[in-house]
Amino acid sequence: MLLSISSSPISHRIPHFLSTFNNPTSNFPPKSKTHLPKSHLSTNLSTLSNHSFYGTKNRALLRNKRYPHYRTQALAGFDFGSFESVLEASAVLTAIIVVHETGHFLAASLQGIHVSKFAIGFGPILAKFNSNNVEYSLRAFPLGGFVGFPDNDPDSGIPLDDKNLLKNRPILDRVIVVSAGIVANVIFAYAIIFTQVVSVGLPVQESFPGVLVPDVKSFSAASRDGLLPGDVILAVDGTELSNSGSDSVSKVVDVVKRNPDHNVLLRIQRGKESFEIRITPDKSFDGTGKIGVQLSPNVRFSKVRPKNIPEALSFAGREFFGLSYNVLDSLKQTFLNFSQTASKVAGPVAIIAVGAEVARSNADGLYQFAALLNLNLAVINLLPLPALDGGTLALILLEAVRGGRKLPLEVEQGIMSSGIMLVLFLGLFLIVKDTLNLDFIKEML
């Protein structure tokens, strides 16, 4: 799944963590069949790292900075954490894929259009069953899923001129089927946010000056020179840190990176005490300084619950549009600054790693994680690129402009097949890259 993780928070109440997600691919479709491929393959780590779901630490690991800085200097490496949190994150990801494919499936079935396959994943079949002439399968590679149609399958027993084959239906019917997955994810995102509002409430964020130190690595420069978990850094080398969390974290990171083997003066608040300490950053492999800590904005959260249904709808609507804006803004930034953001694109491994961290820190954060992934998938799928829903919609639009004349079958299949191969290659590349960025893998290398 392609995911773009960077954006600026819109809601004044809730920090947003993800944005821009998915890039559907499909089983490489045989020429005899039609598929609506959907791979959920990539993501841009700028949003994921940029914000924390309430209660989740923004990880400014000053060690092993293999990713470029995000605005909050997050995610230097990925850490799966507990097996339970991995399962929770994987379940969220799978549910979103199922919802997307179910949208396509229902839009076709309710119109009486023939469907032959419903698959989660790609590649070799791990398990399957048949019901009402539809093959339901779970496949080996968790890059997404697809819904298959027997439009040109000579083995289906359906005449090629059957009015209920997808290819023979009017343009509007096909547009409904192709766009239904996107609509399903948008609806699911709103339903998740509404459920969060009425069940656990939404967090209210209050910012304070300084930068919080949630964790200090053993035997690091920070540990050696007296920094403790829970400390708040109020100033660095005489520069006061405001309550603008991401900017303050960036200032601390920048000063540390610029001063390997040189003293850095920190003013610390520990409980009710305030004092100064000097830390000498160690030199990392790339020549920059590192002190071995996690940093996060110094914020506190409380929860607000709606008093009635209209207020719940208002809260959910405001948060939904705020998250949607973040997703769109992150996608825009990805394309406008592609050379800087390309290295932040990540696949299913990174998505699950981030989701596991969210689940481990605060299970309530899974609501926003799931909502943002849904919105990412919906927005990315609208792009007019081969192998995405938007690419299929673009071909249908071209057919409408041509007065109902379709492109030659060979041309259309060539366009879609090339896009599918590209996305599959990208997905496998991202899986390898993200796996190498897992903390336990990096420690083994």
C-alpha positions as CSV (number, residue, x, y, z in Angstrom):
1,M,0.0,0.0,0.0
2,L,1.4,3.4,-0.9
3,L,1.2,5.8,1.9
4,S,2.2,9.4,2.2
5,I,2.9,10.4,5.7
6,S,3.3,14.1,5.9
7,S,1.0,17.1,6.4
8,S,0.1,19.8,8.8
9,P,-2.5,19.5,11.4
10,I,-5.8,21.2,10.6
11,S,-8.0,20.5,13.6
12,H,-6.9,22.5,16.6
13,R,-8.0,19.6,18.7
14,I,-6.3,16.6,17.2
15,P,-2.8,16.0,15.9
16,H,-2.9,14.2,12.6
17,F,-0.5,11.4,11.8
18,L,-0.9,10.1,8.3
19,S,-1.7,11.3,4.9
20,T,-1.7,10.0,1.3
21,F,-2.1,6.3,0.8
22,N,-2.4,3.5,-1.7
23,N,-1.6,2.7,-5.2
24,P,-3.7,-0.2,-6.3
25,T,-2.2,-2.9,-8.3
26,S,-3.7,-6.1,-9.4
27,N,-3.1,-9.7,-10.1
28,F,-1.5,-9.4,-13.5
29,P,-4.7,-9.9,-15.4
30,P,-5.0,-12.6,-18.0
31,K,-6.2,-11.3,-21.4
32,S,-9.4,-13.2,-21.0
33,K,-10.5,-11.4,-17.8
34,T,-11.2,-8.0,-16.5
35,H,-10.1,-6.9,-13.1
36,L,-10.4,-3.9,-10.9
37,P,-7.0,-4.1,-9.3
38,K,-6.4,-2.5,-6.1
39,S,-3.0,-2.7,-4.4
40,H,-2.5,-0.8,-1.1
41,L,1.1,-0.5,-1.5
42,S,2.7,2.7,-0.7
43,T,2.7,5.6,1.6
44,N,4.7,8.8,2.1
45,L,6.1,8.7,5.6
46,S,5.9,12.4,6.1
47,T,2.5,12.4,7.5
48,L,2.9,9.3,9.6
49,S,5.9,10.7,11.2
50,N,4.8,14.3,11.2
51,H,2.1,13.9,13.7
52,S,1.3,11.6,16.5
53,F,-2.0,10.1,17.2
54,Y,-2.8,11.4,20.6
55,G,-0.7,9.5,23.1
56,T,1.7,8.3,20.4
57,K,5.3,9.6,20.6
58,N,6.7,11.4,17.6
59,R,9.9,9.5,17.3
60,A,12.9,11.9,16.9
61,L,15.6,9.3,17.1
62,L,18.8,11.2,16.8
63,R,20.6,8.0,16.1
64,N,20.6,6.1,12.8
65,K,19.0,8.9,10.8
66,R,18.5,7.0,7.6
67,Y,15.4,8.9,6.7
68,P,15.6,12.6,5.8
69,H,14.1,14.9,8.5
70,Y,10.4,15.1,8.7
71,R,9.1,18.3,10.2
72,T,9.0,16.6,13.5
73,Q,12.1,14.6,12.8
74,A,10.2,11.3,13.2
75,L,10.8,7.7,12.4
76,A,14.5,7.2,12.1
77,G,13.7,3.5,12.0
78,F,10.7,1.3,12.3
79,D,9.9,-0.9,15.2
80,F,7.2,-3.5,15.2
81,G,6.9,-3.8,19.0
82,S,4.6,-6.4,20.4
83,F,3.0,-9.1,18.4
84,E,-0.4,-8.1,19.6
85,S,0.1,-4.5,18.2
86,V,1.3,-5.9,14.9
87,L,-1.9,-8.0,14.6
88,E,-4.0,-5.0,15.4
89,A,-2.3,-2.8,12.8
90,S,-2.5,-5.7,10.2
91,A,-6.2,-6.1,11.0
92,V,-6.8,-2.4,10.3
93,L,-5.0,-2.6,7.0
94,T,-6.8,-5.8,5.9
95,A,-10.2,-4.3,6.9
96,I,-9.5,-1.3,4.7
97,I,-8.6,-3.4,1.7
98,V,-11.7,-5.6,2.2
99,V,-14.0,-2.5,2.5
100,H,-12.5,-1.1,-0.7
101,E,-13.0,-4.3,-2.7
102,T,-16.4,-4.8,-1.2
103,G,-17.4,-1.4,-2.6
104,H,-16.6,-2.6,-6.1
105,F,-18.2,-6.0,-5.5
106,L,-21.5,-4.6,-4.2
107,A,-21.7,-1.9,-6.9
108,A,-21.5,-4.6,-9.5
109,S,-23.6,-7.2,-7.8
110,L,-26.5,-4.8,-7.0
111,Q,-26.6,-3.8,-10.7
112,G,-26.7,-7.5,-11.8
113,I,-23.2,-7.3,-13.3
114,H,-21.4,-10.7,-13.4
115,V,-18.5,-11.0,-11.0
116,S,-16.1,-13.9,-11.1
117,K,-13.4,-13.2,-8.4
118,F,-13.0,-11.4,-5.1
119,A,-9.4,-11.6,-3.9
120,I,-7.4,-10.2,-1.0
121,G,-3.7,-10.0,-1.9
122,F,-2.0,-11.0,-5.1
123,G,-0.1,-14.0,-6.4
124,P,-0.5,-17.7,-5.3
125,I,-3.7,-18.6,-3.7
126,L,-3.4,-19.6,0.0
127,A,-7.1,-20.3,0.6
128,K,-10.3,-20.1,-1.4
129,F,-13.9,-21.1,-1.7
130,N,-16.7,-20.6,-4.3
131,S,-20.1,-19.2,-3.7
132,N,-22.7,-18.2,-6.4
133,N,-20.2,-18.6,-9.2
134,V,-17.7,-16.2,-7.4
135,E,-14.3,-17.4,-6.3
136,Y,-13.3,-15.8,-3.0
137,S,-9.5,-16.1,-2.3
138,L,-6.8,-15.1,0.1
139,R,-3.4,-14.7,-1.7
140,A,0.2,-14.7,-0.8
141,F,1.3,-11.1,-1.3
142,P,-0.5,-8.5,0.9
143,L,-0.2,-5.6,-1.5
144,G,-4.0,-5.1,-1.9
145,G,-6.7,-7.0,-3.7
146,F,-8.9,-7.1,-6.7
147,V,-12.4,-7.9,-8.0
148,G,-12.4,-9.9,-11.2
149,F,-15.0,-9.9,-14.0
150,P,-15.5,-12.6,-16.7
151,D,-15.8,-10.1,-19.5
152,N,-13.6,-12.0,-22.0
153,D,-13.2,-15.3,-20.3
154,P,-14.1,-18.1,-22.8
155,D,-14.4,-20.6,-19.9
156,S,-17.0,-18.7,-18.0
157,G,-19.9,-20.0,-20.2
158,I,-21.3,-16.4,-20.5
159,P,-21.9,-15.2,-24.0
160,L,-19.6,-12.3,-25.0
161,D,-22.6,-10.1,-25.8
162,D,-24.4,-10.7,-22.5
163,K,-25.7,-7.4,-21.4
164,N,-24.7,-8.1,-17.8
165,L,-21.0,-8.3,-18.5
166,L,-19.2,-5.1,-17.2
167,K,-17.8,-4.2,-20.6
168,N,-21.3,-4.2,-22.1
169,R,-23.0,-2.0,-19.5
170,P,-23.6,1.8,-20.1
171,I,-20.8,4.2,-19.2
172,L,-22.6,5.4,-16.0
173,D,-23.0,1.8,-14.7
174,R,-19.2,1.2,-15.2
175,V,-18.3,4.5,-13.5
176,I,-20.4,3.5,-10.5
177,V,-18.6,0.2,-10.2
178,V,-15.1,1.6,-10.6
179,S,-15.6,4.5,-8.2
180,A,-17.5,2.5,-5.6
181,G,-14.3,1.4,-3.8
182,I,-13.3,5.0,-3.3
183,V,-16.7,5.9,-2.0
184,A,-16.6,2.9,0.3
185,N,-13.3,4.0,1.9
186,V,-14.6,7.6,2.3
187,I,-17.7,6.4,4.0
188,F,-15.7,4.0,6.2
189,A,-13.4,6.8,7.2
190,Y,-16.3,9.0,8.4
191,A,-17.8,6.0,10.2
192,I,-14.6,5.3,12.0
193,I,-14.3,9.0,13.1
194,F,-17.9,9.1,14.2
195,T,-17.4,5.9,16.2
196,Q,-14.4,7.4,17.9
197,V,-16.3,10.6,18.7
198,V,-19.2,8.7,20.4
199,S,-17.2,5.9,22.1
200,V,-14.0,7.4,23.4
201,G,-14.3,11.1,22.5
202,L,-11.8,13.2,20.6
203,P,-8.5,14.5,22.2
204,V,-8.0,18.2,23.0
205,Q,-4.3,19.1,22.7
206,E,-2.7,21.8,24.9
207,S,0.9,22.8,24.0
208,F,3.6,23.9,26.5
209,P,7.0,25.3,25.9
210,G,10.0,23.0,25.3
211,V,10.5,19.5,24.0
212,L,9.7,16.3,25.9
213,V,12.2,13.5,26.2
214,P,10.1,10.3,26.3
215,D,13.0,7.9,26.1
216,V,16.8,7.8,26.5
217,K,18.8,5.0,25.1
218,S,21.1,3.2,27.5
219,F,24.8,3.9,27.1
220,S,24.1,6.9,24.8
221,A,25.5,10.4,25.1
222,A,22.3,11.6,26.7
223,S,22.4,8.8,29.3
224,R,26.1,9.4,30.0
225,D,25.6,13.1,30.5
226,G,22.6,13.0,32.8
227,L,19.4,13.3,30.6
228,L,16.5,11.3,31.9
229,P,13.2,10.1,30.4
230,G,10.5,12.6,31.2
231,D,12.8,15.6,31.1
232,V,11.6,18.7,29.2
233,I,14.3,20.6,27.2
234,L,13.4,24.3,27.6
235,A,16.4,25.8,25.8
236,V,19.3,24.6,23.7
237,D,22.6,26.7,23.5
238,G,20.7,29.7,25.0
239,T,17.8,29.5,22.5
240,E,14.4,29.3,24.2
241,L,12.1,26.6,22.8
242,S,8.5,27.8,22.2
243,N,5.4,25.7,22.4
244,S,5.5,25.2,18.6
245,G,6.2,21.5,19.0
246,S,7.5,20.5,15.6
247,D,9.7,23.6,15.2
248,S,11.2,23.1,18.7
249,V,12.0,19.4,18.0
250,S,13.7,20.5,14.8
251,K,15.8,23.1,16.6
252,V,17.1,20.5,19.1
253,V,17.8,18.0,16.4
254,D,19.6,20.5,14.2
255,V,21.8,21.7,17.0
256,V,22.8,18.2,18.1
257,K,23.5,17.1,14.5
258,R,25.8,20.2,13.9
259,N,27.9,19.5,17.1
260,P,29.4,16.1,17.1
261,D,32.0,15.8,19.9
262,H,31.2,19.4,21.0
263,N,29.3,20.5,24.1
264,V,25.7,21.4,23.7
265,L,24.1,23.4,26.6
266,L,20.6,22.3,27.5
267,R,18.3,23.9,30.1
268,I,16.2,21.1,31.6
269,Q,13.0,21.0,33.6
270,R,12.7,17.9,35.7
271,G,9.6,17.9,37.8
272,K,9.6,21.3,39.6
273,E,13.3,21.8,39.1
274,S,15.0,23.8,36.3
275,F,18.8,23.5,35.7
276,E,21.4,23.3,32.9
277,I,23.4,20.3,31.7
278,R,26.0,19.9,29.0
279,I,25.8,17.0,26.6
280,T,28.5,16.0,24.1
281,P,26.9,14.3,21.1
282,D,28.6,11.3,19.7
283,K,29.6,11.2,16.1
284,S,27.4,9.0,13.9
285,F,28.6,7.1,10.8
286,D,27.6,10.1,8.6
287,G,29.6,12.6,10.7
288,T,26.6,14.2,12.4
289,G,25.9,14.3,16.1
290,K,23.6,12.0,17.9
291,I,22.7,11.7,21.6
292,G,20.3,8.6,21.5
293,V,17.0,10.0,22.6
294,Q,13.4,10.2,21.4
295,L,11.9,13.7,21.3
296,S,8.3,14.8,21.0
297,P,6.4,18.1,21.3
298,N,5.6,19.0,24.9
299,V,1.8,18.5,24.7
300,R,-0.9,17.2,26.9
301,F,-4.2,15.7,25.8
302,S,-7.7,15.3,27.3
303,K,-10.8,14.0,25.7
304,V,-14.0,15.7,24.7
305,R,-17.2,13.8,24.3
306,P,-20.3,15.2,22.4
307,K,-23.4,15.9,24.5
308,N,-25.8,14.8,21.8
309,I,-26.1,13.4,18.3
310,P,-26.0,16.8,16.4
311,E,-22.8,17.7,18.3
312,A,-21.3,14.2,17.5
313,L,-22.1,14.8,13.8
314,S,-20.5,18.2,14.0
315,F,-17.3,16.9,15.7
316,A,-17.0,14.0,13.3
317,G,-17.6,16.2,10.3
318,R,-15.0,18.8,11.4
319,E,-12.4,16.1,12.0
320,F,-13.2,14.3,8.8
321,F,-12.7,17.4,6.7
322,G,-9.6,18.3,8.6
323,L,-8.1,14.9,8.0
324,S,-9.2,15.0,4.3
325,Y,-7.4,18.4,3.9
326,N,-4.2,16.9,5.4
327,V,-4.3,14.0,3.0
328,L,-4.8,16.3,0.0
329,D,-2.1,18.7,1.2
330,S,0.3,15.9,1.7
331,L,-0.3,14.5,-1.8
332,K,0.3,18.0,-3.2
333,Q,3.5,18.4,-1.3
334,T,4.7,15.0,-2.4
335,F,4.3,16.0,-6.1
336,L,5.6,19.6,-5.7
337,N,8.7,18.4,-3.8
338,F,9.1,14.9,-5.2
339,S,12.9,14.9,-5.0
340,Q,12.7,15.6,-1.2
341,T,9.6,13.4,-0.5
342,A,10.4,10.3,-2.7
343,S,12.6,8.8,0.0
344,K,9.6,9.0,2.4
345,V,7.4,6.7,0.4
346,A,6.8,3.5,2.2
347,G,4.9,0.2,1.7
348,P,2.9,-2.3,3.8
349,V,5.8,-3.1,6.2
350,A,6.1,0.5,7.2
351,I,2.4,1.0,7.5
352,I,2.1,-2.0,9.8
353,A,5.1,-0.8,11.8
354,V,3.7,2.6,12.3
355,G,0.3,1.2,13.1
356,A,1.8,-1.2,15.6
357,E,3.5,1.7,17.3
358,V,0.2,3.6,17.5
359,A,-1.6,0.5,18.9
360,R,1.2,-0.1,21.5
361,S,1.1,3.5,22.6
362,N,-2.6,4.1,22.8
363,A,-5.2,1.8,21.2
364,D,-7.5,4.8,20.7
365,G,-5.1,6.1,18.1
366,L,-6.0,3.2,15.8
367,Y,-9.2,5.1,15.0
368,Q,-7.3,7.9,13.4
369,F,-4.8,5.5,11.9
370,A,-7.6,3.7,10.2
371,A,-9.4,6.8,9.1
372,L,-6.3,8.3,7.5
373,L,-5.4,5.1,5.7
374,N,-9.0,5.0,4.2
375,L,-8.7,8.6,3.0
376,N,-5.2,8.0,1.6
377,L,-6.4,5.1,-0.3
378,A,-9.4,7.0,-1.7
379,V,-7.4,10.0,-2.8
380,I,-4.6,8.1,-4.4
381,N,-7.0,5.9,-6.2
382,L,-8.5,9.0,-7.9
383,L,-5.2,9.7,-9.7
384,P,-5.5,9.0,-13.4
385,L,-2.7,6.4,-13.5
386,P,-2.8,2.9,-14.9
387,A,-3.7,0.2,-12.4
388,L,-5.5,2.8,-10.2
389,D,-9.3,3.3,-10.2
390,G,-8.6,6.8,-11.6
391,G,-6.8,5.3,-14.6
392,T,-9.8,3.1,-15.3
393,L,-12.1,6.1,-14.9
394,A,-9.9,8.0,-17.3
395,L,-10.3,5.3,-20.0
396,I,-14.1,5.3,-19.5
397,L,-14.1,9.1,-19.8
398,L,-12.0,8.9,-23.0
399,E,-14.5,6.4,-24.4
400,A,-17.3,8.9,-23.6
401,V,-15.4,11.7,-25.4
402,R,-14.9,9.4,-28.4
403,G,-18.7,9.0,-28.7
404,G,-18.8,5.6,-27.1
405,R,-16.0,4.1,-29.1
406,K,-13.6,2.1,-26.9
407,L,-9.9,1.9,-27.4
408,P,-8.7,-1.3,-29.0
409,L,-8.6,-4.1,-26.5
410,E,-4.8,-4.6,-27.0
411,V,-4.1,-0.9,-26.4
412,E,-6.2,-0.8,-23.2
413,Q,-4.7,-4.0,-21.8
414,G,-1.2,-2.8,-22.6
415,I,-1.8,0.4,-20.7
416,M,-3.2,-1.4,-17.7
417,S,-0.6,-4.2,-17.7
418,S,2.3,-1.8,-17.8
419,G,0.9,0.2,-14.9
420,I,0.3,-3.0,-12.9
421,M,3.8,-4.2,-13.5
422,L,5.2,-0.9,-12.4
423,V,3.1,-0.8,-9.2
424,L,4.0,-4.4,-8.4
425,F,7.7,-3.6,-8.8
426,L,7.4,-0.5,-6.7
427,G,5.5,-2.5,-4.0
428,L,8.2,-5.2,-3.8
429,F,10.9,-2.5,-3.7
430,L,9.2,-0.8,-0.8
431,I,8.7,-4.0,1.1
432,V,12.5,-4.7,0.9
433,K,13.4,-1.1,1.8
434,D,11.0,-0.9,4.7
435,T,12.1,-4.3,6.0
436,L,15.7,-3.1,6.0
437,N,14.6,0.0,8.1
438,L,13.1,-2.1,10.8
439,D,15.0,-1.5,14.1
440,F,15.8,-5.2,14.7
441,I,17.0,-5.7,11.1
442,K,19.2,-2.7,11.4
443,E,20.7,-4.0,14.6
444,M,21.5,-7.3,12.9
445,L,23.2,-5.6,9.9
